[in-house]
Amino acid sequence: MEERMDPSDDIVEAIDGLARAIHGGLSQLGNGNASTPMGAFEAHGAAMLEAAENIASAIRELSISIDTFHLQGRSD
């Protein structure tokens, strides 16, 4: 004999399934069970720091070029 489920049981199972799916997705964003060695947020932060360093380096090089240009103009 097949046991029939109450409709409220279906709702509970659906909510439980959604909660498990959300938990599975969120676990990929942190350190714990992340797909990346350091987690998505940490990897993004590291990439942002690297980009900022590259931008700062380019600004420094531009500043040096401008200073060199102005010094050459004064010596003429």
Secondary structure, 3 states (H helix, E strand, C coil): CCCCCCHHHHHHHHHHHHHHHHHHHHHCCCCCCCCCCCCHHHHHHHHHHHHHHHHHHHHHHHHHHHHHHHHHHHHC
